[in-house]
């Protein structure tokens, strides 16, 4: 029976005109009761004519007000406070009009219509009672019929406006029957009070009482709460097997960012991200207003978020550069829907193609460049050092040199904590980029301000463990962790990109800005937390397997090298790393040389040259560890950037002629670390250290290898 009535409610929505007729009937009934009460239930003394005339007049005025205020057009099973307030306005307006009409009749002699004032007042009270009661009755009947049998007892954290909103949302939820049994608030003045007949208490007390009452869920309904506090609350709830949900803040409702579900699950980003970053928005806006800005790697996780952050400011035009066609198309669709007035151009291109990049600079003449294009996957770059150097180093060098040539105002490079004491090819390639950018900034004959930003892992980015773990959990496991002790720094994509903009704004050239990444996170703890957030039990519903460190991976990431210090800035989340300066001429020669050799050397030879450029590059869990074992030179001997001895030795060597170079190229092309014996590699590396393959005077041209 209950199900049939519910189906009837769901299928049938009364026409507004039917509601209008029912409302008139209720008003008529109210008039009858009011008239009878006015005459003290003395029915024989009622004048039928006066009764009919007065009743017709009153009902007509009420009908007029119903039409004016459209009080009959709402879906009464979803009646809310607004509809009830509209009813008050409607009935009050009607009684005021009736008082005015009755007063006019009494002033002029011969008035034939007179309704006692008491009748008007009583009718107003009874009408309001019947009209609101009818709507509330229908709503409650529908709510009762739509309730499911299972009851999920819930506590709401936050006894403010957002907490009341959470209560309304949970009461209207039809898929599950939520029973809110308590409110929690940090304000001691609210403790022991009641909100909608539900007690407000402290969190420890609510946690204790909730266990007794069988609570299974907590909803966070606080607009601004520290991430550390959210993490603490979530941990305690998960220990008691409670689900944790979040109600988005009012700002998200206003900005139209509400998700499909009003109350969403707590995400790992809610627990690991830092508190809200305070940016100098006015300063950033002034530095960006009307500018043409080029963002390389614009379709990537970091690049696309930089684009979204830039569109908050009154910029001139955005040039979105990436070689990933599909990802760039997806970004275009997003920007067209969210930022309809934005001026942007999409360009498909590879930053390692110097001719293509020059044409882009000539056509768009950008004023600011954000270089977020890079290969970032550590194991893949360990197998493909050519691409790591060609794109990360070669592409960055091309963009930086063009920025100098075209007089770009600012060049902001996105680096990584893996560039600090690198143990893999990817990190070493980014360290070379840092050194080149920093050396360029030392030149006194350029106007471009070169700025580097260095930070750790970003949650949800391409290659991040978070989406990988999430996918493994959805598939039922196992969750694969490389090592039980491995730790990483984490930051959300939006906060990282906000700090990039702030650093780019405050930079004057030559700085390496290091971001405050908070406390390092143990990846094993992260995996366990994600499993529990998914409502699963470790070693019961899902397992964790340890797979061993990947090639080039180290246990602990660092934001600063051992000999580096930091200086504070006006933003406590951003510091300036104090690094050793490098001479541009020496850096340019060394990097140009290694880029030139890319086309004639195999993987081991390429990595050996990287190790010569960066003495702190010590491979870990990699086939290239052998190169460190065979390298007996001191740091000073290996550091080509500042070693005059090596330069003087090379000046006495002769460059190979073109026939010899072509013969070397044909012999070495196609060799990989898997195909070439280690002994041959070692011999080749030693020979390369003793030979000079190219005239040093030509090395200043970094495009020589493309000729």
C-alpha positions in Angstrom: 0.0 0.0 0.0 2.8 2.4 1.0 4.6 1.7 -2.3 1.5 2.3 -4.4 0.8 5.6 -2.7 4.4 6.7 -3.2 4.2 5.7 -6.9 1.0 7.7 -7.2 2.7 10.8 -5.6 5.6 10.4 -8.0 3.5 10.0 -11.1 0.9 12.7 -10.4 1.6 16.4 -9.9 -1.6 18.4 -9.4 -2.2 21.1 -11.8 -1.7 24.6 -10.4 -5.4 25.3 -11.1 -6.4 22.4 -8.9 -4.3 23.9 -6.1 -6.0 27.2 -6.7 -9.4 25.6 -6.3 -8.4 23.8 -3.1 -7.0 27.0 -1.7 -10.3 28.8 -2.4 -12.1 26.0 -0.7 -9.9 26.3 2.4 -10.4 30.0 2.5 -14.2 29.6 2.2 -14.1 27.1 5.0 -12.0 29.5 7.1 -14.6 32.2 6.5 -17.5 30.0 7.6 -15.7 29.1 10.8 -14.7 32.8 11.4 -18.4 33.9 10.9 -19.7 31.2 13.2 -17.2 32.0 15.9 -18.0 35.7 15.6 -21.7 35.0 16.4 -20.8 32.8 19.3 -22.2 29.8 17.4 -25.7 31.3 17.4 -26.6 30.0 14.0 -30.3 31.3 13.9 -29.1 34.9 14.1 -27.0 34.6 10.9 -28.4 36.6 8.0 -28.1 34.4 4.9 -27.9 37.4 2.5 -25.2 39.2 4.6 -23.3 35.9 4.9 -23.3 35.2 1.2 -22.4 38.7 0.2 -19.7 39.0 2.7 -18.3 35.6 1.9 -18.3 36.2 -1.8 -16.5 39.5 -1.3 -13.8 37.9 1.0 -13.2 34.9 -1.3 -13.0 37.2 -4.3 -10.3 39.3 -2.7 -8.4 36.2 -1.6 -8.6 34.8 -5.1 -7.3 38.1 -6.5 -4.3 37.9 -4.2 -3.6 34.3 -5.0 -3.4 35.3 -8.7 -1.1 38.2 -8.0 1.3 36.3 -5.8 1.1 33.0 -7.7 1.0 31.1 -4.4 -0.8 28.2 -6.0 1.9 27.4 -8.6 4.4 25.6 -6.3 4.8 21.8 -6.2 3.3 21.3 -2.7 5.1 18.1 -1.9 8.4 20.1 -2.1 7.1 23.0 -0.1 9.9 25.1 1.4 10.1 28.1 3.7 9.9 30.5 0.7 6.5 29.2 -0.3 5.2 29.5 3.2 6.5 33.1 3.4 4.7 33.8 0.1 1.5 32.5 1.6 1.9 34.9 4.5 2.3 37.8 2.1 -0.7 36.6 0.1 -3.1 36.3 3.1 -1.9 39.4 4.8 -2.4 41.4 1.6 -5.9 40.0 1.3 -6.9 41.0 4.8 -5.5 44.5 4.4 -7.5 45.0 1.2 -10.6 43.7 2.9 -10.1 46.2 5.8 -9.7 49.0 3.3 -12.8 47.9 1.4 -14.9 47.6 4.6 -13.7 51.0 5.8 -14.8 52.7 2.6 -18.2 51.1 2.8 -18.7 52.4 6.4 -17.6 55.9 5.5 -20.1 56.3 2.7 -23.8 56.1 3.7 -25.7 53.3 2.1 -22.9 50.8 2.0 -24.5 47.4 1.5 -21.5 45.3 2.2 -20.1 45.1 5.7 -17.9 42.4 7.2 -17.2 42.5 10.9 -13.5 43.3 11.6 -13.3 40.3 13.9 -14.4 38.0 11.1 -11.7 39.4 8.8 -9.0 38.8 11.5 -10.3 35.3 12.3 -10.5 34.4 8.6 -6.9 35.5 8.1 -5.7 33.3 11.0 -7.7 30.3 9.9 -6.8 30.7 6.2 -3.1 30.9 6.9 -3.4 27.9 9.2 -5.3 25.8 6.6 -3.2 26.8 3.6 0.2 26.1 5.3 -1.1 23.0 7.1 -2.3 21.6 3.8 1.1 22.0 2.2 3.1 20.8 5.1 0.8 17.7 5.5 1.3 16.8 1.8 5.1 17.3 2.1 5.3 15.1 5.3 3.1 12.4 3.8 5.3 12.3 0.7 8.5 12.3 2.9 7.1 9.4 4.9 6.1 7.4 1.8 9.5 8.0 0.2 11.6 6.9 3.2 13.6 3.7 2.8 13.7 1.1 5.5 17.4 1.5 6.2 18.3 4.4 8.5 21.8 5.9 8.5 22.4 7.8 11.7 24.5 10.9 11.0 26.3 13.7 12.9 26.8 17.1 11.2 30.0 19.0 12.1 29.0 22.7 12.0 26.0 24.2 13.8 25.8 27.3 11.5 24.0 28.2 8.3 25.9 25.5 6.4 25.0 22.9 9.0 21.3 23.8 8.7 21.6 23.5 4.9 23.2 20.1 5.4 20.3 19.1 7.6 17.8 20.1 4.9 19.7 18.2 2.2 19.9 15.0 4.2 16.2 15.2 5.1 15.3 15.4 1.4 17.6 12.6 0.4 15.4 9.8 -0.9 17.9 7.0 -1.8 18.9 6.6 1.9 17.1 7.7 5.0 19.5 9.8 7.0 18.7 10.4 10.6 20.7 13.4 12.0 21.2 12.7 15.7 23.6 15.4 16.6 25.4 18.6 15.7 29.1 19.3 16.5 30.6 22.8 16.7 33.9 24.2 17.9 32.1 27.2 19.5 31.8 26.4 23.3 28.9 28.8 23.5 26.8 26.5 21.3 27.4 23.4 23.4 24.4 22.0 25.2 22.0 24.0 23.0 19.6 22.6 20.5 19.3 23.3 16.8 16.0 22.1 15.2 15.5 20.0 18.3 18.9 18.3 17.8 21.6 18.8 20.5 24.9 20.6 19.7 28.0 19.3 21.5 31.8 19.1 21.2 33.4 16.6 18.8 34.8 14.3 21.5 31.5 14.1 23.2 29.6 13.5 19.9 32.1 10.8 19.0 31.5 9.0 22.3 27.7 9.4 22.2 27.7 8.5 18.5 29.3 5.2 19.1 26.5 4.4 21.6 23.7 5.5 19.2 25.1 3.6 16.2 26.2 6.6 14.2 27.8 5.6 10.8 28.4 8.9 9.1 29.7 12.4 9.8 29.1 15.4 7.4 31.5 18.3 7.5 29.5 21.5 7.0 32.0 24.3 7.8 32.9 26.9 5.3 36.5 27.4 6.3 38.4 24.7 8.2 42.1 24.0 8.4 43.2 21.0 6.4 45.0 19.7 9.5 41.8 19.8 11.4 39.9 18.0 8.6 42.6 15.3 8.5 42.4 14.9 12.3 38.6 14.6 12.3 38.7 12.2 9.4 41.3 10.0 11.0 39.2 9.6 14.2 36.0 8.9 12.2 37.8 6.3 10.0 39.1 4.6 13.1 35.5 4.2 14.2 34.4 3.0 10.8 32.4 6.2 10.1 31.9 7.5 6.7 33.0 11.1 6.2 31.2 13.4 3.8 31.7 17.1 2.9 29.1 19.8 2.1 30.7 22.3 -0.3 31.0 25.9 1.0 28.5 28.6 0.0 31.0 30.1 -2.4 30.8 26.9 -4.5 27.0 27.2 -4.6 27.1 30.8 -5.7 29.9 30.2 -8.3 28.0 27.4 -9.9 30.6 24.8 -9.0 28.2 22.4 -7.2 28.9 18.8 -7.9 26.2 16.3 -9.0 25.8 15.2 -5.4 25.2 17.9 -2.8 27.1 16.0 -0.2 30.3 14.5 -1.5 32.9 12.1 -0.2 36.0 13.4 1.5 38.8 13.3 -1.0 42.5 12.7 -0.3 43.1 16.3 -1.6 41.0 17.6 1.3 43.4 15.9 3.8 46.8 16.6 2.2 46.4 20.1 0.8 47.6 23.1 2.7 45.3 25.8 4.1 44.1 28.4 1.7 46.9 30.4 0.2 46.8 34.2 0.6 47.9 35.8 -2.7 48.7 39.4 -3.5 46.0 39.5 -6.1 46.4 43.2 -6.8 50.1 42.9 -7.4 49.6 39.9 -9.7 46.9 41.6 -11.6 49.0 44.7 -12.2 51.9 42.5 -13.5 49.6 40.6 -15.9 47.1 43.3 -17.1 46.8 43.4 -20.9 49.8 41.0 -21.4 50.2 38.4 -24.1 51.2 35.2 -22.3 52.6 32.0 -23.8 52.1 28.8 -21.7 54.0 25.8 -23.0 52.7 22.4 -22.0 49.3 24.1 -21.6 47.4 20.9 -21.9 49.2 19.2 -19.1 47.9 19.0 -15.5 50.2 21.9 -14.4 50.0 24.0 -17.6 46.2 23.8 -17.8 45.8 24.9 -14.2 48.2 27.8 -14.8 45.9 28.8 -17.7 42.8 28.6 -15.5 44.5 30.8 -12.8 45.7 33.3 -15.4 42.1 33.7 -16.7 41.1 35.1 -13.3 43.1 38.2 -14.2 42.6 40.9 -16.9 45.3 39.5 -19.3 45.4 40.4 -23.0 45.8 37.1 -24.8 46.8 33.5 -23.9 48.8 31.4 -26.4 48.4 27.7 -25.4 51.2 25.6 -26.7 51.3 21.8 -26.5 52.1 18.9 -28.7 49.3 16.7 -27.3 46.4 17.3 -29.8 43.6 15.5 -27.9 44.4 17.1 -24.5 44.7 20.5 -26.1 41.3 20.0 -27.8 39.7 19.0 -24.4 41.2 22.2 -22.8 39.7 24.3 -25.6 36.2 22.9 -25.0 36.5 23.6 -21.3 37.7 27.2 -21.8 35.0 27.9 -24.3 32.3 26.8 -21.9 33.7 28.4 -18.7 35.5 31.5 -20.0 33.5 32.7 -23.0 35.0 36.1 -23.1 38.6 34.9 -22.8 41.0 35.6 -25.7 43.2 32.6 -26.3 44.9 30.8 -29.2 45.7 27.1 -29.4 49.0 26.1 -31.0 50.2 22.6 -31.6 54.0 22.3 -31.6 57.1 20.7 -30.1 59.2 23.0 -28.0 62.4 21.2 -29.2 61.6 22.3 -32.8 63.5 25.6 -33.0 62.1 26.7 -36.3 58.5 26.2 -35.2 59.1 28.0 -31.9 60.7 31.0 -33.7 57.7 31.3 -35.9 55.4 31.3 -32.9 57.4 34.0 -31.2 57.4 36.1 -34.4 53.7 35.7 -34.9 52.4 36.2 -31.3 55.2 38.3 -29.8 54.5 37.1 -26.2 55.5 39.3 -23.2 55.5 36.6 -20.6 56.4 32.9 -20.9 55.4 30.1 -18.5 57.4 27.0 -19.5 55.5 23.9 -18.1 56.3 21.6 -21.0 58.5 18.7 -19.9 58.7 14.9 -19.7 58.2 14.1 -16.0 57.8 10.3 -15.7 60.9 9.0 -14.0 61.0 5.4 -15.2 60.2 6.3 -18.8 62.9 8.9 -18.9 65.4 6.4 -17.4 64.8 4.3 -20.5 64.7 7.3 -22.9 67.4 9.8 -21.9 67.5 11.2 -25.4 64.0 12.5 -25.1 64.6 13.8 -21.5 67.5 15.9 -22.8 66.0 16.8 -26.2 62.7 18.1 -24.8 63.4 19.1 -21.2 66.8 20.7 -21.8 66.8 21.4 -25.5 63.2 22.7 -25.6 63.8 24.9 -22.5 67.0 26.3 -24.0 65.2 27.1 -27.3 62.4 28.9 -25.5 64.8 30.7 -23.2 67.1 31.9 -26.0 64.1 33.1 -28.0 62.8 34.9 -25.0 66.1 36.8 -24.8 66.1 37.5 -28.6 62.5 38.8 -28.6 62.9 40.8 -25.4 60.4 38.9 -23.3 59.7 40.5 -20.0 59.6 37.4 -17.8 60.3 33.7 -18.3 59.0 31.4 -15.6 60.2 27.8 -15.6 58.5 25.0 -13.7 61.1 22.7 -12.1 60.8 19.8 -9.6 62.2 18.7 -6.3 63.7 15.7 -8.3 66.3 18.2 -9.6 67.8 18.4 -6.1 70.7 15.9 -5.8 69.1 14.0 -8.7 69.1 10.2 -8.8 67.4 9.8 -12.2 67.6 11.1 -15.7 64.5 13.2 -15.5 65.6 15.0 -12.3 69.1 15.6 -13.8 67.6 17.0 -17.0 65.5 19.5 -14.9 68.6 20.4 -12.9 70.4 21.3 -16.1 67.5 23.5 -17.0 67.7 25.2 -13.7 71.4 25.9 -14.2 70.9 27.2 -17.7 68.0 29.5 -16.7 70.0 30.8 -13.7 73.1 31.4 -15.7 71.1 33.3 -18.3 69.8 35.6 -15.6 73.4 36.6 -14.7 73.9 38.2 -18.1 73.9 42.0 -17.9 73.0 42.5 -21.6 69.4 41.1 -21.5 66.1 42.5 -20.3 64.3 39.2 -19.7 63.8 38.2 -16.0 64.4 34.5 -15.7 62.6 32.8 -12.8 62.6 29.2 -11.7 59.9 27.6 -9.4 60.7 24.3 -7.6 58.1 22.2 -5.9 57.3 18.5 -5.3 54.5 16.2 -6.4 51.1 17.6 -7.1 47.9 15.7 -6.3 46.0 14.5 -9.3 48.6 15.4 -11.9 49.6 13.1 -14.7 51.8 10.4 -13.1 50.7 11.1 -9.6 50.1 8.1 -7.3 46.7 9.4 -6.3 44.8 8.6 -9.5 46.8 5.4 -9.9 45.9 4.2 -6.4 42.3 5.3 -7.0 42.1 3.2 -10.1 43.6 0.2 -8.4 41.2 0.5 -5.5 38.2 0.7 -7.9 39.5 -2.5 -9.6 39.6 -4.3 -6.2 43.3 -4.1 -5.7 45.9 -4.8 -5.0 47.3 -1.4 -4.4 50.9 -1.4 -5.5 53.4 0.6 -3.4 57.1 0.6 -4.4 58.6 0.6 -0.9 57.2 0.7 2.7 59.4 3.7 3.6 59.1 5.9 0.5 57.9 9.4 1.2 57.0 12.4 -0.9 55.9 16.0 -0.6 52.5 16.8 -1.9 50.6 19.9 -3.0 47.3 20.3 -4.8 47.5 21.5 -8.4 45.6 24.8 -7.8 47.8 25.9 -4.9 51.0 25.0 -6.7 49.9 27.1 -9.7 48.8 30.0 -7.6 52.3 30.0 -6.0 53.8 29.9 -9.5 51.9 33.1 -10.4 52.9 34.8 -7.2 56.6 33.8 -7.7 56.5 34.9 -11.3 55.1 38.3 -10.1 57.7 38.9 -7.4 60.7 37.5 -9.3 63.3 40.0 -10.6 65.5 37.4 -12.4 67.9 34.7 -11.3 65.8 33.4 -8.4 64.9 29.8 -7.7 61.7 29.9 -5.7 61.1 27.0 -3.5 57.6 26.3 -2.3 56.6 25.3 1.2 55.4 21.7 0.6 54.4 21.1 4.2 55.3 17.8 5.9 56.4 14.8 3.8 53.8 12.1 3.4 54.6 8.4 3.6 53.2 6.8 0.4 52.2 3.7 2.4 50.1 5.8 4.8 48.6 7.6 1.8 47.5 4.2 0.3 46.0 3.1 3.6 44.1 6.3 4.0 42.7 6.1 0.4 41.6 2.5 1.1 39.7 3.6 4.2 38.2 6.6 2.5 36.8 4.2 -0.1 35.0 2.4 2.8 37.2 -0.7 2.5 39.2 -2.6 5.0 42.9 -3.2 4.5 43.9 -6.9 4.1 40.2 -7.8 4.1 38.7 -6.1 1.1 41.9 -5.1 -0.5 45.6 -5.8 -0.2 48.8 -3.7 -0.5 51.7 -5.2 -2.5 55.3 -3.8 -2.4 56.9 -3.9 -5.9 60.3 -2.4 -5.2 61.7 0.9 -6.2 61.4 1.8 -9.8 64.5 2.8 -11.9 65.9 6.1 -10.8 63.5 6.4 -7.8 64.7 7.4 -4.3 63.1 7.0 -1.0 63.1 10.6 0.1 62.7 13.8 -2.0 64.5 17.0 -1.2 63.6 20.6 -1.9 67.1 21.9 -1.3 70.5 20.5 -1.8 72.8 20.0 1.2 74.7 23.3 0.5 71.7 25.4 -0.3 69.8 27.8 2.0 66.7 29.9 1.6 65.6 33.5 2.1 62.1 34.4 3.1 59.7 36.4 0.9 56.5 38.4 1.8 54.6 35.1 1.1 55.5 32.6 3.8 54.7 29.7 1.4 57.5 30.9 -1.0 61.2 31.0 -0.3 64.2 31.9 -2.4 66.8 29.1 -2.7 70.4 30.3 -2.4 72.2 28.4 -5.1 75.8 28.7 -6.5 75.9 31.0 -9.5 77.1 29.8 -12.9 78.8 31.6 -15.8 76.7 31.7 -18.9 79.4 31.2 -21.4 80.6 28.0 -19.7 77.1 26.6 -19.1 76.0 27.4 -22.7 79.1 25.6 -24.2 78.7 22.6 -22.0 74.9 22.2 -22.7 75.3 22.9 -26.4 77.9 20.1 -26.5 75.7 17.5 -24.8 72.7 18.4 -27.0 74.9 18.0 -30.1 76.1 14.6 -29.1 72.5 13.3 -28.7 72.3 12.1 -32.3 75.5 10.1 -32.2 75.5 8.5 -28.8 73.7 5.7 -27.1 71.9 5.9 -23.7 74.9 5.2 -21.5 77.0 7.8 -23.3 74.2 10.4 -23.0 73.8 9.7 -19.3 77.6 9.8 -18.8 77.7 13.3 -20.2 74.9 14.4 -17.9 76.9 13.1 -14.9 79.9 15.1 -16.1 77.8 18.2 -16.1 76.1 17.5 -12.8 78.5 15.8 -10.3 75.8 15.3 -7.7 73.8 13.2 -10.2 74.2 9.7 -8.6 71.9 7.1 -10.1 69.8 4.9 -7.8 68.2 1.6 -8.6 69.3 2.1 -12.2 71.5 0.4 -14.8 73.4 3.7 -14.9 74.9 3.1 -11.4 77.8 1.4 -13.2 78.8 4.8 -14.6 79.1 6.2 -11.1 81.3 3.2 -10.1 83.7 3.7 -13.1 83.9 7.4 -12.6 86.9 8.2 -10.4 87.2 11.9 -11.1 86.7 14.5 -8.4 83.7 16.9 -8.4 86.0 19.8 -9.5 87.2 17.7 -12.5 83.7 16.7 -13.5 82.1 20.1 -13.1 82.5 21.5 -16.6 80.6 24.6 -15.7 83.4 26.1 -13.7 86.5 24.0 -14.5 89.1 25.9 -16.5 91.4 22.9 -16.6 89.0 20.9 -18.7 88.4 23.8 -21.0 92.1 24.3 -21.5 92.6 20.6 -22.3 89.9 20.7 -24.9 91.3 23.7 -26.6 94.3 21.6 -27.6 92.3 18.9 -29.3 91.2 18.8 -32.9 87.6 18.6 -34.1 86.6 15.6 -36.2 86.0 16.2 -39.8 82.6 15.5 -41.3 83.5 12.0 -42.6 84.6 10.9 -39.2 81.5 12.4 -37.6 79.2 10.7 -40.0 81.0 7.4 -39.6 80.5 7.7 -35.8 76.9 8.6 -36.2 76.2 5.5 -38.4 78.0 3.3 -36.0 76.3 4.6 -32.9 72.7 5.2 -34.1 70.4 2.4 -33.0 72.6 1.3 -30.1 70.7 1.1 -26.8 71.7 0.1 -23.4 70.0 -3.3 -23.9 71.9 -4.1 -27.2 75.3 -2.8 -26.2 77.6 -4.7 -23.8 78.6 -2.8 -20.7 82.3 -3.3 -21.5 81.8 -1.5 -24.9 79.9 1.3 -23.2 82.6 1.8 -20.6 85.3 1.9 -23.3 83.2 4.4 -25.4 82.6 6.6 -22.4 86.3 6.8 -21.6 87.1 7.6 -25.2 84.5 10.4 -25.3 86.1 12.0 -22.3 89.4 12.2 -24.1 88.2 13.2 -27.5 87.0 16.5 -28.9 84.3 15.8 -31.5 83.5 19.4 -32.5 85.0 22.8 -32.8 84.4 24.7 -29.5 83.6 27.9 -31.4 80.6 26.3 -32.9 79.1 25.1 -29.6 77.5 28.4 -28.8 74.9 27.6 -31.5 72.6 25.1 -29.8 70.8 24.4 -33.1 73.9 23.0 -34.7 72.7 19.4 -34.0 69.7 20.1 -36.2 71.7 21.0 -39.3 
